[in-house]
Structure formats: C-alpha cells, structure tokens
Amino acid sequence: MSGRAPEGLLRFGRLDDRLEVGGPHAVAWDVLGNYGAVLSAWVSAEGEISFEADILECWTPGRWRGVCGGGSGSVLKLEPPLPPQSVWPFAGLLVMGTVGLDVAADDDSDAALDAVFGILAPPACSVAVRRDGRARVVEAFPGSRAFVALTLGRERARLTPYAEDRRRVGDEVIVGHRFSGAL
C-alpha cells in the first residue's frame, strides 16, 4: 500500500522507516473496504523481532475501532538495524503470521477477514493476494520491507511474491482461515 494512511488509522500518524531496538514500530498498513490493518514490530537487543497485527473497523471518517489483534512471537532473528543491508536469511516471501475473525462482508454475506503479515526479501517487492476469485497486489513498505494484507472471503487466501519486473519470486503460500459459520 503506497500513499498516506487514512486519517486516524496509524496511532502516531506515520510509519517508522527502519526497525531499531525497541518498539512498537508501526511498519505497514492496509485498507480493504471498512477495515484497516496495522502491523507493528518490536526488536530486542539480541535482534529478535516480534510482530503484531491489529484489524480495525472504520466507524466514521477518521475514527477506527480495534476488532482483533495478534502476534507472531520472536520467530526471526537478525542483527539490527533492519532490514539488513546485504544478506537476507530467506528469499521472497516470509509470512510471519495471520490474525482474523468472521465478519459480515460489505454485501451482507458472511466471510472470514484475515490480516496476513510478513516481510518481502529482495528482489520481491509486492505480493499478489487472491481469495475467492478476487485478486489485488500489496506492496512492501520500502523502509522495513514489511507488509500486511487484508483478505476477505470464505476460502483461504493465496499469496505469491513478485519482483519489480513482475517475475515470480519464490513459492505461493496459502494462509488464513475458512469462514466458520459462527456469525
């Protein structure tokens, strides 16, 4: 997602350009319909990164209410500052986690809403998100190379990383949850 975040979505009004020791660092955001997602990261002095994604719902312009959140734990260890200046320990897409819930979609049908979050290593710069026959592209944020992608549907989402020249980089990943019928 490029451009400015919708008013009120980001707690401090901006993203952090780099991950350094401490946190929380707002590193990515996405919007899909009336829902927004914000990805935050914390970095320990040892280089362990913890991510947390929050799903928010827009009630009125500029006013967002948190509806769901969750984190990944410390699953990635790199030397700060992040992103690395040269060597990456993976290629393409690294999904760090998902968080989601069942919702009523814009057309009043029931669906699963998921925020998928992670990092794209060069040369990957975007991820194609496909779910229930709909597709869109989410870009990594240039400073952190992190992304968060909202997906809405009944089946699980498929994410595929791409380079700037539209060349596929790495494998497709299937993530998210199926609608449980609990509404």
C-alpha positions in Angstrom: 0.0 0.0 0.0 1.5 3.3 -1.0 0.5 6.8 -0.2 -0.8 8.1 3.0 -2.7 6.1 5.6 -6.3 7.1 6.1 -6.8 9.6 8.9 -6.7 8.0 12.4 -5.6 4.5 11.2 -2.0 4.9 12.5 -1.6 5.6 16.2 1.2 8.2 15.7 0.2 9.2 12.2 3.2 7.7 10.4 5.2 4.6 9.7 8.7 4.0 11.0 11.3 3.9 8.2 13.6 1.4 9.9 13.3 -1.2 12.7 15.7 -0.4 15.5 15.9 -1.8 19.1 12.7 -1.1 21.0 9.2 -0.5 19.8 6.4 -0.6 19.0 7.3 0.5 15.4 4.4 0.9 13.0 5.8 -0.7 9.9 2.9 -1.4 7.5 -0.8 -0.8 6.9 -3.6 -1.9 4.6 -7.2 -1.0 4.0 -10.0 -3.2 2.5 -13.5 -1.7 2.5 -14.3 -0.5 6.0 -11.5 -2.5 7.5 -7.9 -1.5 8.1 -4.9 -3.3 9.4 -1.7 -2.0 11.1 1.5 -4.1 11.6 3.7 -3.2 14.5 7.1 -4.6 15.4 9.3 -4.8 18.5 13.1 -5.5 18.3 15.1 -6.9 21.2 18.8 -6.0 21.7 19.5 -9.6 20.5 17.8 -9.0 17.2 14.6 -11.0 17.9 11.6 -9.4 16.2 8.1 -9.8 17.4 5.2 -8.7 15.1 1.6 -7.9 16.0 -1.2 -7.1 13.5 -4.3 -5.3 14.5 -7.5 -5.3 12.5 -9.6 -2.1 12.9 -13.0 -1.1 11.6 -13.8 2.4 10.4 -16.9 3.7 12.2 -16.8 7.3 10.9 -14.2 9.1 8.9 -11.0 9.3 11.0 -12.3 7.1 13.7 -11.2 3.5 13.9 -12.0 0.8 16.4 -9.9 -2.3 17.1 -11.7 -5.5 16.5 -9.0 -8.2 16.5 -5.2 -8.4 17.1 -2.5 -11.0 17.4 1.2 -11.5 17.1 3.9 -13.9 15.9 6.3 -14.1 18.8 10.1 -14.0 18.2 10.5 -16.0 15.1 13.0 -14.0 13.2 16.5 -13.1 14.5 18.6 -10.6 12.6 21.2 -8.0 13.7 19.7 -4.5 13.9 19.2 -2.3 12.0 16.5 -3.9 9.9 16.1 -4.5 7.1 19.5 -6.0 6.6 21.8 -4.0 4.2 23.0 -7.1 2.4 22.3 -10.7 3.3 18.8 -12.0 3.9 18.2 -15.4 5.6 15.3 -16.2 3.2 14.2 -15.5 -0.3 11.0 -13.9 -1.5 8.1 -14.1 0.9 8.2 -14.8 4.7 4.8 -14.9 6.3 5.1 -14.1 10.0 1.5 -14.8 10.9 -2.2 -14.1 10.5 -5.0 -12.8 12.6 -8.6 -12.9 11.7 -12.3 -13.2 12.5 -15.6 -13.9 10.9 -17.5 -10.8 9.7 -20.4 -9.7 7.6 -18.9 -8.5 4.3 -20.0 -5.3 2.5 -22.7 -7.2 0.6 -24.1 -8.6 3.9 -22.7 -12.1 3.2 -20.7 -13.9 5.9 -17.0 -14.2 5.4 -13.6 -14.6 7.1 -11.5 -11.5 7.4 -7.7 -12.1 7.8 -4.7 -9.8 8.1 -1.6 -11.7 6.8 1.7 -10.1 7.7 5.4 -10.7 7.0 8.4 -9.4 5.1 9.5 -9.5 1.5 13.2 -10.0 0.8 14.8 -8.6 -2.4 14.1 -8.9 -5.2 10.5 -9.4 -4.1 8.7 -6.1 -3.7 5.0 -7.0 -3.8 2.6 -9.8 -3.1 -0.4 -10.9 -5.2 -3.3 -11.7 -2.8 -6.0 -14.0 -4.2 -9.1 -15.2 -2.4 -12.5 -16.4 -3.6 -11.8 -15.3 -7.2 -10.7 -11.8 -6.3 -7.2 -10.5 -6.6 -5.2 -7.5 -5.6 -1.5 -6.5 -5.2 0.0 -5.3 -1.9 3.4 -3.7 -1.9 6.1 -4.0 0.8 6.8 -0.7 2.6 10.2 0.5 1.4 11.8 1.2 4.8 11.1 -2.0 6.6 10.1 -4.3 3.6 7.2 -5.4 5.8 3.7 -5.9 4.6 0.2 -6.6 6.0 -2.6 -7.7 3.6 -6.3 -7.8 4.5 -8.2 -10.6 2.8 -11.9 -11.3 2.8 -13.7 -14.5 1.7 -14.9 -18.0 2.6 -11.8 -19.9 1.4 -8.2 -19.5 2.4 -6.0 -16.8 0.7 -3.2 -17.4 -1.7 -0.1 -15.1 -1.6 2.5 -15.0 -4.3 5.6 -12.8 -4.2 6.7 -10.8 -7.2 9.8 -8.7 -8.2 9.5 -5.3 -9.8 9.7 -6.8 -13.3 6.6 -8.9 -12.4 8.7 -12.1 -12.2 7.5 -14.5 -9.5 10.0 -14.8 -6.6 9.5 -17.9 -4.5 6.5 -20.1 -3.8 2.9 -19.4 -3.3 1.7 -19.5 0.3 -1.8 -20.5 1.4 -2.9 -18.7 4.6 -5.9 -17.5 6.6 -8.9 -19.3 8.0 -12.1 -20.5 6.3 -15.4 -19.0 7.4 -16.6 -20.9 10.4 -20.3 -20.1 10.2 -20.3 -18.7 13.7 -22.0 -15.4 13.0 
